[in-house]
Amino acid sequence: MATSISLSSGHDGFAFSALHAEPIGSRRGGVVVIQEIFGLDQYVQADVARWAALGFEVIAPSMFDRQAPGFVAGHDPEGLQAGFKHATANGPENAISDIQACVDALKVKGPVFIVGYCYGGTMVWLAASRVAGLAAGSSYYGGQVAGMSALPLQCPVIVHLGRKDAHIPADEVKAKIAADKPGLPVYIYENSGHGFNNDGRPDSDLADARLARARTLALFEAHGAAPAAA
């Protein structure tokens, strides 16, 4: 079960909240889960629980606490507008510093991985470039990844995109990443749109979501996650 904790950001000392879950069973590593722009909503909470059930200690930072502590919004036009406003105001420096604090809290116990969705998918790519101590990252439908594809990466990354995503042209993004990062895996899920990791959403295909999670887990296992208990 996830509980709320507080961590301090290195560059300004700001104390932000985060969801924290201990691993169920033997600890396999740490995972930082980065939200969509809607905050630590039910879908983030479900993702935290999934990773904990797989044996990972999980931290999911509340990314917009400087703008609106504990911000959670609906998946509707009003929530989208509020989330974009907070993401823009927060900027990359605050985000990266907060993610670094999460990694630092976990890395003393073993390898640390990162996974993120939408806004979080972009942050995964940026973190892979700028955050120290990450073993691997899994980026889901990050809208700004193509624009950041030339950034040098410090750890392995995979990318997940939905074919039916009206916001992200999957083939164009894959081509841009391939040009800048030859060989980096970019997976396109034919039956899914944006936000397909969120079980029960209209644009989520359960088989696609499970496959993306399996690929993410395989990435983590290939880069230091302890074997699952027999």
Disulfide bonds with the S-S distance in Angstrom:
none
